[in-house]
Amino acid sequence: QVRLVESGGGLVQAGGSLRLSCTASGKSANVAHVAWYRQAPGKQREFVARMYGGGNSEYIDSVKGRFSISRDFVKKTVYLQMSSQKPEDTAVYYCSSVNGGEQYWGQGIQVAVSS
């Protein structure tokens, strides 16, 4: 079993920055294949960023150039650095990790961007 815990959310003004963290724990926990998703009010959860085992990453078009995903294998933590934030970035952000063929989710953390 893998447990993911997000932190770092909150309220930020448009143009500001936040860094989300997600720490994995559990016997088989690792951060080799990790991703961030978000769900805005009244909308479906959507993919935001992903990092593959080899280090390649991909992003949804709306955050390219503004968000950056990274990880620390020793700390078993994945980060999402969010810059130049926009009100449309307001959502609950979830981290996800694939371990042993199973996908695990964090509980989610709120990010609110004021205009």
Residue frames relative to the residue before (quaternion, step in Angstrom):
aa qw qx qy qz dx dy dz
Q 1.0000 0.0000 0.0000 0.0000 0.00 0.00 0.00
V 0.1599 -0.7778 0.6049 0.0601 3.54 -1.04 0.89
R 0.1425 -0.7753 0.6110 0.0730 3.53 -0.98 0.90
L 0.1278 -0.7827 0.6078 0.0414 3.54 -0.95 0.98
V 0.0436 -0.8043 0.5925 -0.0123 3.56 -0.84 0.99
E 0.2353 -0.7881 0.5591 0.1048 3.55 -0.66 1.17
S 0.0218 0.7726 -0.6345 -0.0001 3.54 -1.25 0.49
G 0.6598 0.5583 -0.3656 0.3454 3.53 -1.31 0.20
G 0.5014 0.6609 -0.4358 0.3491 3.57 1.19 -0.01
G 0.2192 0.7801 -0.5734 0.1207 3.53 -1.33 -0.06
L 0.6297 -0.5168 0.4269 0.3927 3.50 -1.32 -0.45
V 0.0356 0.7884 -0.6114 0.0582 3.56 -0.92 0.94
Q 0.4726 -0.6551 0.5031 0.3072 3.57 -1.14 0.57
A 0.6337 -0.5158 0.4071 0.4083 3.54 -1.19 0.49
G 0.7544 0.3229 -0.2783 0.4992 3.52 -0.93 0.98
G 0.6094 0.5836 -0.3357 0.4187 3.55 1.26 -0.30
S 0.3982 -0.7113 0.5373 0.2162 3.52 -1.37 -0.07
L 0.0166 -0.7490 0.6618 0.0287 3.50 -1.30 0.55
R 0.1718 -0.7511 0.6210 0.1439 3.54 -1.23 0.45
L 0.2157 -0.7625 0.6018 0.0994 3.51 -0.78 1.13
S 0.1409 -0.7631 0.6250 0.0844 3.52 -1.17 0.69
C 0.0523 -0.7703 0.6347 0.0314 3.54 -1.18 0.58
T 0.0996 -0.8183 0.5660 0.0098 3.55 -0.55 1.19
A 0.2677 -0.7771 0.5572 0.1183 3.52 -0.88 1.04
S 0.0008 -0.7812 0.6243 -0.0034 3.54 -1.08 0.76
G 0.4832 0.6280 -0.5007 0.3486 3.52 -1.21 0.54
K 0.7081 -0.5062 0.2940 0.3948 3.52 -1.21 0.57
S 0.8074 0.2537 -0.1200 0.5190 3.59 0.83 -0.94
A 0.3489 0.7773 -0.4735 0.2235 3.56 1.23 0.25
N 0.1682 0.7416 -0.6441 0.0826 3.52 -1.11 0.77
V 0.3701 -0.7295 0.5329 0.2164 3.55 -1.24 0.29
A 0.2173 0.8055 -0.5212 0.1798 3.57 1.03 0.80
H 0.7894 0.1313 -0.0401 0.5984 3.56 0.87 -0.97
V 0.1653 0.8149 -0.5237 0.1855 3.54 -0.11 1.31
A 0.0430 -0.7969 0.6025 -0.0026 3.53 -1.19 0.52
W 0.2589 -0.7116 0.6249 0.1900 3.50 -1.38 0.32
Y 0.0834 -0.7561 0.6484 0.0314 3.51 -1.12 0.83
R 0.1096 -0.7834 0.6017 0.1104 3.56 -1.27 0.17
Q 0.1392 -0.7704 0.6171 0.0789 3.51 -1.26 0.52
A 0.2212 -0.7743 0.5847 0.0981 3.51 -0.59 1.22
P 0.6602 -0.5129 0.3567 0.4170 3.59 -1.16 0.46
G 0.8434 0.1574 -0.1390 0.4946 3.55 -0.86 1.00
K 0.6825 0.4502 -0.2875 0.4988 3.58 1.26 0.11
Q 0.5645 -0.5850 0.4565 0.3616 3.52 -1.29 0.30
R 0.5959 -0.5444 0.4420 0.3913 3.53 -1.23 0.45
E 0.0728 -0.8086 0.5835 0.0204 3.56 -0.94 0.88
F 0.5582 -0.5937 0.4781 0.3275 3.51 -1.25 0.62
V 0.1774 -0.7860 0.5849 0.0926 3.58 -1.04 0.79
A 0.7884 -0.1630 0.1692 0.5685 3.59 0.69 -1.07
R 0.0771 -0.7891 0.6091 0.0193 3.53 -1.18 0.64
M 0.1044 -0.7588 0.6368 0.0888 3.54 -1.18 0.62
Y 0.3163 -0.7659 0.5380 0.1549 3.54 -0.83 1.05
G 0.7237 -0.4559 0.3037 0.4198 3.54 -1.29 0.28
G 0.7082 0.4696 -0.2574 0.4601 3.57 1.02 -0.81
G 0.6328 -0.5643 0.3212 0.4220 3.56 1.27 -0.08
N 0.5101 0.6285 -0.4383 0.3907 3.58 1.22 -0.19
S 0.1304 -0.7911 0.5945 0.0609 3.54 -1.14 0.63
E 0.0816 -0.7733 0.6245 0.0731 3.52 -1.28 0.37
Y 0.1857 -0.7937 0.5773 0.0471 3.52 -1.21 0.67
I 0.5227 -0.5584 0.5226 0.3767 3.49 -1.26 0.40
D 0.6354 -0.5859 0.3437 0.3673 3.59 -1.01 0.80
S 0.6738 0.5457 -0.3075 0.3920 3.57 0.92 -0.87
V 0.7470 0.3632 -0.2280 0.5080 3.64 1.17 -0.29
K 0.4101 0.7210 -0.4745 0.2947 3.60 1.24 -0.05
G 0.7951 0.2541 -0.2197 0.5049 3.53 -0.89 0.99
R 0.7273 0.3866 -0.2347 0.5162 3.59 1.25 -0.25
F 0.7639 0.2819 -0.1499 0.5608 3.58 1.05 -0.75
S 0.0599 -0.7862 0.6144 0.0280 3.54 -1.19 0.62
I 0.2226 -0.7670 0.5913 0.1120 3.55 -0.86 1.03
S 0.0743 0.7775 -0.6215 0.0607 3.57 -1.04 0.80
R 0.1657 -0.7934 0.5781 0.0940 3.57 -1.23 0.17
D 0.2189 -0.7191 0.6446 0.1398 3.50 -1.38 0.38
F 0.3354 -0.7780 0.4957 0.1911 3.56 -0.35 1.22
V 0.6440 0.5335 -0.3330 0.4356 3.58 0.98 -0.79
K 0.7343 0.3937 -0.2179 0.5082 3.57 0.94 -0.93
K 0.3057 -0.7635 0.5027 0.2664 3.59 1.31 -0.22
T 0.5009 0.6438 -0.4055 0.4125 3.52 0.97 0.91
V 0.1526 -0.7551 0.6319 0.0853 3.53 -1.04 0.83
Y 0.2150 -0.7939 0.5637 0.0755 3.54 -1.02 0.88
L 0.1002 -0.7367 0.6590 0.1136 3.52 -1.31 0.38
Q 0.1456 -0.7800 0.6063 0.0528 3.54 -0.42 1.26
M 0.0788 -0.8053 0.5875 -0.0071 3.54 -0.65 1.17
S 0.0063 -0.8011 0.5963 -0.0509 3.56 -0.71 1.13
S 0.8159 0.2135 -0.1763 0.5076 3.56 -1.31 0.32
Q 0.1292 0.8561 -0.4929 0.0868 3.51 0.99 0.86
K 0.2493 -0.7585 0.5943 0.0967 3.48 -1.23 0.76
P 0.6452 -0.5227 0.3706 0.4161 3.60 -1.14 0.46
E 0.6519 0.5280 -0.3219 0.4389 3.60 1.05 -0.65
D 0.5538 0.5750 -0.4046 0.4461 3.58 1.26 0.04
T 0.4569 0.6904 -0.4459 0.3404 3.57 1.27 -0.13
A 0.3283 0.7171 -0.5436 0.2873 3.55 -0.69 1.13
V 0.4613 -0.5635 0.5653 0.3875 3.50 -1.38 -0.10
Y 0.2087 -0.7944 0.5642 0.0838 3.54 -0.76 1.11
Y 0.1260 -0.7924 0.5963 0.0266 3.53 -0.96 0.98
C 0.2294 -0.7266 0.6183 0.1926 3.55 -1.05 0.66
S 0.1385 -0.7807 0.6082 0.0376 3.50 -1.22 0.63
S 0.0460 -0.7930 0.6075 0.0021 3.53 -1.08 0.74
V 0.2529 -0.7376 0.6052 0.1603 3.53 -1.09 0.77
N 0.0681 0.7858 -0.6051 0.1080 3.53 -0.64 1.19
G 0.8498 0.0092 -0.0256 0.5264 3.54 -0.78 1.01
G 0.7090 -0.4775 0.2590 0.4496 3.54 1.04 0.74
E 0.6675 0.4572 -0.3061 0.5017 3.56 1.25 0.01
Q 0.3370 -0.7332 0.5567 0.1975 3.55 -1.12 0.71
Y 0.1251 -0.7904 0.5988 0.0318 3.52 -0.87 1.04
W 0.2074 -0.7810 0.5826 0.0872 3.55 -1.19 0.66
G 0.4256 -0.6451 0.5675 0.2840 3.49 -1.25 0.55
Q 0.6434 -0.5490 0.3779 0.3766 3.54 -1.31 0.14
G 0.5316 -0.6346 0.4011 0.3922 3.57 1.25 -0.26
I 0.0554 -0.7827 0.6196 0.0226 3.54 -1.18 0.62
Q 0.4495 -0.7249 0.4675 0.2323 3.53 -0.94 0.95
V 0.0378 -0.7432 0.6677 0.0196 3.51 -1.12 0.86
A 0.0228 -0.7974 0.6027 -0.0225 3.56 -0.78 1.05
V 0.1210 -0.7875 0.6034 0.0330 3.56 -0.83 1.04
S 0.2088 -0.7975 0.5579 0.0960 3.55 -0.60 1.15
S 0.4270 -0.7168 0.4962 0.2402 3.54 -1.08 0.75
